[in-house]
Each structure stands twice: as C-alpha cells, then as structure tokens.
C-alpha cells in the first residue's frame, strides 16, 4: 500500500498525529476522502488512534447528494467507525444572508460542522482529503488574484481552526496516485458532477489549465507548484516571527508609532500593520491587501491627519506621529463652550475632562517652566476672564513673537491632533486669548517689577497630570 506509506511519511514530517489522538475524518464520498479514510485506518491498531467519520450534506444536488451521504454511512459502518451526518440547505442559507460566494459559504459551514462535532465527541484532530493537486490549484488561484505571501502559502498541511487542529495527510499525494490506489484496492467512491462544471474557476484549472501546463511544460507542474507553496510557508514563518519581535518597538499603549515603523523594511511594515490591526479588530476577516496598503499610504503620506476605513465600522486614524484604530460611530466633536472664570476659583471643563484652577499670589518667585501653569499681572488683564474652546479664525499673540498668529497654524506647528484642538480650553481675557495650556501664553499681562497682584493659573486633566495627556 504505497499510498498508506506516503500518508504516514507526511504525518510524521509535519507531526500531524500522536498516539492516543482522536481523529474526525471528513468524508464526502469522493475519491480523495475515501482514499484518506482507508489510508488512515490501515494503521489504526498500531497507532493507538481513535477514528470517527463526518459528512455534511449541503442539500444542493438533491437525491444525488443524499445518496452520497448514504454511501459514506455504509462505508463507516463497514470499517466499524462512528458516523456523524448533518444536512443543511446551503442555497437557503445563502439567500438568508443576502449575498456571498456559495463555495466560501459551503466551506465555512463544513468546517463549523466538523469542529463542532469533533468538540462534542472529544476528538482533537480533523482530517480532510486535500491532495497535492488541490494545493497546486489553490496556489494558481491565489496567484491570479494577486495574493501576497500569506495567500501564496495556499493550503497548510496542519492548521488551527476554532478549537480544532486540521490535518491534511494527502497534501503531498497526487490525485493520480489516489486514483491508482483506489483502483488497485478495488475501492468504490462517489462522483460529484458539479466538479465537472468547467464554468467554475477551480474546475477549469483542474480540467483544462493544469492538463495544458503538464502537457506543455512538465507532468510535474503540480508538484512544482506545491513545492513553491511549501517554500513560501517556510519563509513566511520567519518573516512573521521577525514582525512579532518588532511589534513592541513600533507600538505604545495600542498606538502605532510612525517613525519606528518607517525605519523597518516595507515587507515588515506590512506585517506589523497586519498584526496591529489584528490586535484591535480581533481577526483579519475581510482585511485585504488594499486595506494594509491604504494604512501604509496614510503613514507615509504628507497629510498629518487622516483616516482609512476598515471592515466592521472601524477606521485607522492618523494624528501626526501616531495611529489608532477607532469606531466610525465614535462621538462627534463637542459643540462650542464658554464659561466665566473668576480669579481665585476652580473650573471643571467636562468637555475637555480638565480642571482649571487659579489663585492670587504675591509677585515674588513667580517664574515657571511648566507649560501647564501661567502667571499674569492681575491688574493688566484686559477684561473679564472666560474659558472656552477653539473658534475658526482665532488668533494668538505668543510670547516672544511680534504680531498675532492663527491658532490653527499654532496647533499645526505643535502637531496637536484634531480631536485635542476641538476640546482644549483657552483662557481668554476680554477678547484676547492669553493662555493655551500646554502650548504657551501670550504677551498680555506679563509680570513685571511694578506688578502688585499675580494671578496663578494651572490646568490638569481629571484623573492624571496634564503632562500625561496625549496631545501629540
């Protein structure tokens, strides 16, 4: 039994099975799955493995597919194996969803059934009948779709799906060898006529393209393609490990840091972005190459603020040197606010989650280097004090400059994110903005030798010092 030996070699090469494992074999009734089941049970006794059989009936081909289910049930009975079957109406499920690829939906339903059955039966492995030819077809499909390295790994010999481990013991066995084995052993199987429809891409590749390639180039083309997928998988493991090692250096508290990311090669940038998105989104379902490239363009582009739409009503948001993942349903920016502010009082600005406090002090020792503290000649302030947020057209006369500067330009120079600009409280005396916490004070009401009364003003974020707040 050459096929059984080949399967055993593949199992050992990838460490697919260990003594005492429980295996649920996915058997459609077609040649590949029938060969798989017989090959596995050939060394059942000596391996100490426990086998059971599962079959999902999609309800697409009517009596023909129900006959397949009966065939698999009888096969399991002859081999003395427990049998599990489930019938679904795939077309109805597709209609209820309103859209979706039928083949992808069938694959999703099949794996859900297999993993749920394995869990219920206490089986830790699920074996499928994917062959070397399936590997070649999958790789060709991924190439034509423009897949990256991750897609070119094609079908993994061993993979995790939900809480079950998927194994593909036939992944290094050609379909030709499968058919020869079945013929030599006199084993019967079912034919799924939908696999003969060349209008479907995979079927066209199997029935037309690959035979032409084998005839024109070499009969070993499928094996060469499968070898390419293996090389890509091995290299992908190395690159993934490097990306995971670099991820902590390019992130901080869930934020992606622009400068250290750009120091990495482009190939690692893509992988780091993928890992970062996966952390925030929970999975990478529906996240494609275009999403990754759009995020990278956002990072490398000239605009300091911007966003990129992501699946699941989320978006990647750039604010100067950092990126975050946020919900597109986040709260809108606050409306304008303006509160009177009496010297010597405290004011909690809930919109900014900040507290502004003030006190009147003696003129001596009023120097400060703290950007969140300011001193003013109380008698020189040009009007009543108010605390408000930014208005379009606001101008500011910074200390050390002549004339005034648009507040928007000041915020840009200091790389203040858009959301912080909208909430940041401004101290206003009369019509003059005299202090912007964290950004600077104006030339107005400077403390001088003649000053008799000093107003000291401090700002702090509620719950932590303002210095800890993220304004950049």
N, C-alpha and C positions, 0 to 999 in steps of 0.2 A: 504493500500500500504506500506508493511513493507520495501521494498527496498527504496522507496522515503524517509521514515523516517530515514533509515540508512544513506542515502546520505546526508540528512540535518544535521545529527549529525556530520558527517565527515567534512562538510563545516564549521560548527560552531567551531569544535575542532581546525581546522587549520586556521581559519579566511580567508577562500578562497574567499568569496564574501561579498560585502557590497551593501546596497541599491543604486540603480542607476548605478551599473556596467553594462557594455556591454560585453556579452559573445559570443565568436565564438566557437560553438561545432564542434569538429572534428568527423565526422560520416562516417565510412567506409561502413556501411550497415550490419556489423556483429552483433552478439547478444550483445556484451558489449556496443558498441557505440549506438545501438538502445535503449537499456535499459537506458543508460545515458541520451539521449535526452528526453525520456519520463519522467524520474525522475526529470530532471531539469525543464521542462515546467509544471510539476504538481503544482509547487508553484510560477509560473511566475507572476501571477497577484498580489499576496500578497507581493512579494518581491521587486517589482519595478525594476526588472531586464529586460534587453533587450537581446534577443537571436537571433543569426543567425547561419546558418549551412554551413559547408565547406566540400568538398570531393575532394581528389586528386586521379585521375585515372592514375595508373602507366604505363598502356599500356603493361602489361606483359601477361595477361590472355585473351587478345582479346575480343571477344563478351561477354564473361562471366563477365569481369570487367566493360565493358560498360553497361551491364545490371545492375550491382551494382550501378553505377552512376545514372542510370535512377530511380532505386528503391529509392535512397536517395533523389533525386529531388522530387519524388512524395510524400515521407514522409514529407519533409519540407513544401511542398505545402498544405498537409492536416492539418498540425499544424499551418499554416499561418506564416511561418518563411522565411525570405530572404535566398536564396540558392546561394552558390558560388562553382564552379567546375573548375578544371584545369586538362587537360590531358597532360601527358608527356610520352616520350618514354625512360623508365629507362634503358633498355638494350643498347640503342644508347648512352645515357649519360655515361654509364659505359665504353663503347668502346672508346668514345672520350677521357676519362680520361686515358685510357690505363691500368687501374688496379683499385682495390678497392673492398671491400666487398659490394655485392648487397644490403644486408639488411641495412647496415650502410648508403649507398647512398640513399636508399629509405627513411630512417628516416630523413636524412639531407634535402632531397627535400620536404618531408612532412612538417617539421617544418618551413622551409623557406616560403612555400606557406601559411601556417597558420598565421605566424606572419606578413607577408606582407599584407594578406587580412585583418587581424584584424586592422593593422595600417591604411589601406586605408578606412576602414569602421568606424573608431573611436571607436573600441572595445578594452578594456583594459585587458581582460582575454581570454585565450584559454583553453577550457576544452577537455580533452582526456579521453578515456574509459578504462584506465588501472585498473585492478582489483587486489585483494589480491593475486590471483593465479599468475598473471603476476609478482607481487612483489616477490613471492617465487621462481619462475623460474629464474628471473633475479639474485637474490641472489645466487642461486645454480650455475649459470653460472659464476658469479664473483668469487665464492669460488674455482671452478675448474680451473680458470685462475690464481689463486694466487693473487687476488687483495688485496690491503691494505684496511685500514679502510675507506678511501674515496670511494673506489669502493663498499665496503660492505654496504654502505648506500642505495644501489640499487636505486629504483625509489622514488624520493622525492614527497610527496603529493602536494607541491607547490614549484615552481621553476621559476627562471628568464631565459628567452631565448630571446636574442636580446633585443628588447624594449617591449616585451610582457610578461605577467605573465601566466605561465602554471599551471593549477589546475587539480587534478585527484580525482574527487568526489567519484569514485568507489573503491579507493585504499584500503578500509577496507571491501569491499564487495566481497564475494567469487563468483567464476564463477557458482557454483551450485545454489546460491541464485539468480543470474542473470537469469539463465535458468528457475528457478521456477517462477520468476516474469513474464517473457515473456509468459510462458505457462498459468499462471493464468489470465493474461490480454488479452490473445489471440492475441499477437503481433507477426507479421512475421518478418523475417530477412533473410539475405543472408549468404550462406556458402562459404567461400574461401577454395577451395580444396587444395591449396598449404599449408594450415595449417595442412593437414592430412599427409604430407610427413615426415615420421619419420627419413629420412636421414638428415634433418636439426636438429641441436643440440637442439634448443629451443623446437621444435616439439617433439623430442624424450623424452625430460624431461617431457613435458606435457602429452604425450600419453603413455609413458612406465615407466620412472623412478619414477615420483611422485605417480602414482597409486600403484606401488610396495611399496613405502615408507609408503603410507597411509595404505596399507593392512598389512604390516609387523610391523609397529610401532604404528601409530595412525592416524585416519582420519583427525586429527587437525594439521598434519605436515605443510601444507601451512601456517596456521595461526601462528604457532610457528616460522617459518622462517620469516614471515612478521614482527613478534614482534622483532625478532633479528635485522632486518634491522632498525626498529624504535629505538631500544636501541643504536645501533651504530651511527645513525644520531644524537641523542641527545648528546652522548658523544663527537662526532666529533665537534659539535658546541663549546663545552667547550674548547677542545684542540686547535681549530682554533683561538679562542679568545686569549688564552694564547700565541700562536705563534705570533699573530699580536702585542700583547703587548711587546713581547721580540724582535721583529724585529728591532726597532730603536736602541736597545742596542748592536746588533750584526752587524750592518752595519754603514757605514760612507760614505757619498757622493756617494752612489751607489755601494760601495765596500763591500764585505762580509768579516768580520773580524774573523780570525781563532780562536784566543784564547777565546773570549767571546762565540763563537758558541760552542766550545768544552766543555764549562762549563755547557751547557744545557743537559738534558736527551736526549738520542738518538731519542725518539719519537718526541720531539720538534725540534731537529736538522733537521729531515726530513721535517717537516712542514715549518720551517724557510727557508730552502733551496728552497722549492716549492714556497713560497711567493716571495722570492728574484728573482728567475728565472721568475716568472710571471711578476714582475715589469719590467724586462729587455726585455722579449720576447713578452709581450703584452697579451699572453694567454699561457695556458699549453697544447695546442693541440699537440699531438704526443710526449709529455713529459711523459715518463712512469716511473715505479718504478726503472728500471735499470739505467735510467739517474740520478735519485736522489741518488741512492746508489753509482754510479760512482763518482759523485761530492763529496759525503761524504768520499769515499775512497781517493780521491785526497786531501781532507782537512786533514784527519787523517794519511795519509801515510808519509813515511820518506822523499820522494823527495821534496825539497823546491820549485822546479819549475816544472810545468806540465800543461796539459790541457786535457779537456774531451769534445768530440764532442756533440753538441746539435742539435735539429732539426732547420731547417731554416738557414743553413750555419752559425751557431753561435757556440761558444765554451766557456766553463768556463775555465778561466786561473788562475792558482795559481802562485803568486810570493811571496814566503816566507809566510808572515802572512796575506796576503790579497788575495781575489779572485775577479776577474772581469768577465763580460760577454763581449765577443768581436766577431767581424765578422771574419770568416775564410778567408775573402777576404781583410783583412787589409793590409796596405802597407808593403812590405818586409823591412827588416832591411837595413839601409843605407850602401852604399859602403864606403870603407876606404876614409878618407880625411886627408889632411895635409896642413897647411897654415903657411907661415913665420910670425913671430911676432916680431916687433921691440919694444924695450923698450920705454915707453912713449906713446905708441899707443893704440888704441882700435880695437878689432876684433869681429865681429858678426859671430858666428858659427851657420848657419841656420840649419844644420843637427841636432844640439842639442837644437835649439831655446834658445841659450845662448849668452851672451856678455862677453868677456874677456877684461878687461881694465887694464892699467898699468901706473905707474908714477915713476919718480925718486925722492926720498925724502932724507932728512937729516937722519943720523943714530939715532938721539935721539928719544925716545918714539916709538919704532917700535914693541913692544910686541902686540900680538893679541891672542884672544881665538876663533876667528871666523874661522870656518873650511873652509869658502869660501873666505878667504883672506890670503895671504902669503907674507913674506918679505925675500929678498935674497941679499947677498953681490954681487952687480952687477959685481965687478971685478973678482969674483971667479967662475962665471958661466962657465961651461966647453964647451962653444961653442955657436953657433947661436941658437936663440930661435925659436921653432915651436910649433904649436898647432895641435894635431892630435887625432884620436880615437884609440881604443884598437887594438892590433895585437896579434894573437896567439903567445905564447912564451914570451910576455912582462914580464920583471921583474922590481922590485922596491925596493929601499933600504930605508925603512921607518925610520924616525927619532925615536931614542930610541931603535933601533934594530941593531944587527950586521949582516952583510951579506945582501943578497937580498932575496926577496920573489916573487913567481909567482903572477902576477897581478890577475890572475883568482882566486887564493886562497884568496887573499885580498878581492876581490869582494864577494866571498862566505862568508868569515868571517863577512863582513859588511852587508850581506844579500841584496846586490844590485841586483835588478831584471835584467833578461837577456836583456830586451829592453833598460834599462838605461846603461848597460855596453857597448852596441854597439855604443851609441851616445855620452857618456860622454867625454868631451875634456880633454886631458892630456897635461900639459906643459912640453916640452922637451927641454933640453939644450944640444946641440950636439947630443949624443946618449943616454943621461941619462934622464929618467923621473924624474923630480924634484918636480912636484906638481900634485895632483889629487883633484880637487875641491870637498869638502865635505868628502873626505876620508883621506887626510893627505899629508904631504910634506916629501921630502927625507932629508938625512943628508947633501946633497950637498949645498954649498954656504951659510952656516949659518952666520948670522950677528954676528960680534964679536967686541971687543973693537978697533981693528985696522981697522975696516970697514970704508971706506971713502964715498962710494956711495951705496944707498939702492934702490933696485927695489921693488916697492909695486905692487902686482897683486891682482885683485878682479874678482870674477865671479858672474854673476847674470842672472837669467832666464829672457828672454824677457817677459815683461808684469807683472812680480811679482818677489819678492825677492827669491833668490835661496833656502832660508830656507823653503819656502812654497812648493817647488817642492817635489814630492813624489818619493823618491829613495828607500823606504822600502816596 
